[in-house]
Amino acid sequence: AEIRRLVALFDENLYGDVIAPLLHERMKKRIVLRQPPDSRVLREAMKLAHEHLEYIDWLVDTRAWLAGSTMSLADLAAAAQISVADYLGGIDWKGHEQARGWYSVFKSRPSFRPLLTERMEVIQPPVHYAQVDA
């Protein structure tokens, strides 16, 4: 039940609060609509990303992995969403050492590394994106 709850949280709430606005403002507006991003929307998405990272900090503080003692679909769901937000520059890791450490461990897994080498044609990720220890 906990794994399903967290998967829903990350796939619905984190996506809706952070990922969808970032994709719309930083990708769709730039590439498709040829419009500048709305800085108010980006600030709100970053604020909500901070709140989600605080929750991940708490989860990692109280458990080995997000849903318990072993890696689960909850970790994969969170890492997938965070990867998109991080690529689009929507994550400020300051003050989120627990979440950053968890994500670094996840990024270092052989199955996740190929994702870090993928690039969009027009949008480049921050320098730290592909670094497994950052």
C-alpha positions as CSV (number, residue, x, y, z in Angstrom):
1,A,0.0,0.0,0.0
2,E,2.8,2.4,0.8
3,I,4.6,1.8,-2.5
4,R,1.3,2.5,-4.4
5,R,0.7,5.6,-2.4
6,L,4.1,7.0,-3.1
7,V,4.0,6.1,-6.8
8,A,0.7,8.0,-7.1
9,L,2.2,10.9,-5.2
10,F,5.2,11.2,-7.5
11,D,3.4,10.3,-10.7
12,E,0.4,12.6,-10.1
13,N,1.4,15.3,-7.6
14,L,5.1,15.8,-8.3
15,Y,4.3,15.6,-12.1
16,G,1.4,18.0,-11.8
17,D,3.0,20.5,-9.4
18,V,6.5,20.6,-10.9
19,I,7.1,18.6,-14.1
20,A,4.1,19.6,-16.2
21,P,4.7,23.4,-15.6
22,L,8.4,23.0,-16.3
23,L,7.8,21.1,-19.5
24,H,5.3,23.6,-20.6
25,E,7.3,26.7,-19.7
26,R,10.8,25.5,-20.6
27,M,10.1,23.2,-23.5
28,K,6.7,23.6,-25.2
29,K,6.7,27.4,-25.0
30,R,10.3,27.6,-26.3
31,I,10.2,25.0,-29.0
32,V,6.6,24.8,-30.2
33,L,5.0,28.1,-29.3
34,R,8.1,30.3,-29.6
35,Q,7.2,32.2,-26.5
36,P,9.2,33.2,-23.4
37,P,8.6,31.3,-20.2
38,D,6.4,32.8,-17.5
39,S,8.8,33.4,-14.6
40,R,5.9,33.3,-12.0
41,V,5.0,29.8,-13.1
42,L,8.6,28.7,-12.9
43,R,9.0,30.2,-9.4
44,E,5.9,28.4,-8.2
45,A,7.1,25.1,-9.7
46,M,10.5,25.5,-8.0
47,K,8.7,26.3,-4.7
48,L,6.7,23.2,-5.0
49,A,9.7,21.1,-6.0
50,H,11.3,22.3,-2.7
51,E,8.3,21.0,-0.8
52,H,8.5,17.6,-2.6
53,L,12.2,17.4,-1.9
54,E,11.6,18.1,1.8
55,Y,9.2,15.1,1.9
56,I,11.8,13.0,0.1
57,D,14.4,14.2,2.7
58,W,12.1,13.0,5.5
59,L,11.5,9.7,3.8
60,V,15.2,9.0,3.3
61,D,15.9,10.1,6.9
62,T,13.4,7.5,8.2
63,R,14.0,4.6,5.8
64,A,16.7,3.1,3.7
65,W,14.7,3.7,0.5
66,L,11.6,5.8,-0.1
67,A,9.0,3.1,0.7
68,G,11.0,1.0,3.1
69,S,14.0,-1.2,3.5
70,T,14.4,-2.1,-0.2
71,M,14.3,-0.2,-3.5
72,S,10.8,-0.2,-5.0
73,L,8.7,1.2,-7.8
74,A,8.3,4.3,-5.6
75,D,12.0,5.0,-5.9
76,L,11.8,4.6,-9.7
77,A,8.8,6.8,-10.0
78,A,10.4,9.6,-7.9
79,A,13.7,9.3,-9.7
80,A,12.1,9.5,-13.1
81,Q,10.2,12.7,-12.2
82,I,13.2,14.3,-10.5
83,S,15.4,13.5,-13.5
84,V,13.1,15.5,-15.8
85,A,12.9,18.4,-13.4
86,D,16.7,18.3,-12.8
87,Y,17.3,18.2,-16.6
88,L,15.1,21.3,-17.1
89,G,16.9,23.2,-14.2
90,G,13.9,23.0,-11.9
91,I,15.7,21.5,-8.9
92,D,17.6,23.6,-6.3
93,W,19.4,20.9,-4.3
94,K,20.5,23.4,-1.6
95,G,19.3,22.2,1.8
96,H,18.2,18.8,0.4
97,E,21.3,16.7,1.1
98,Q,19.2,13.6,2.0
99,A,17.2,13.7,-1.3
100,R,20.3,14.6,-3.3
101,G,22.2,11.7,-1.7
102,W,19.4,9.3,-2.5
103,Y,19.2,10.6,-6.1
104,S,23.0,10.3,-6.5
105,V,22.8,6.6,-5.4
106,F,20.0,6.1,-7.9
107,K,21.8,7.9,-10.7
108,S,24.8,5.6,-10.2
109,R,22.9,2.5,-10.9
110,P,23.9,0.9,-14.2
111,S,20.3,0.8,-15.4
112,F,19.8,4.5,-14.8
113,R,23.0,5.8,-16.3
114,P,22.0,5.7,-20.0
115,L,19.1,8.1,-19.2
116,L,21.7,10.6,-18.1
117,T,23.4,10.7,-21.5
118,E,20.2,11.5,-23.4
119,R,19.8,15.0,-24.6
120,M,17.1,17.2,-26.2
121,E,18.2,19.0,-29.3
122,V,17.5,22.5,-28.2
123,I,17.6,22.3,-24.4
124,Q,20.8,21.3,-22.6
125,P,20.7,20.1,-18.9
126,P,22.7,21.8,-16.1
127,V,26.4,20.6,-15.9
128,H,25.7,18.5,-12.8
129,Y,22.9,16.5,-14.4
130,A,25.0,13.6,-15.8
131,Q,27.4,13.5,-12.8
132,V,26.4,10.6,-10.6
133,D,27.8,12.1,-7.5
134,A,26.2,15.5,-7.9
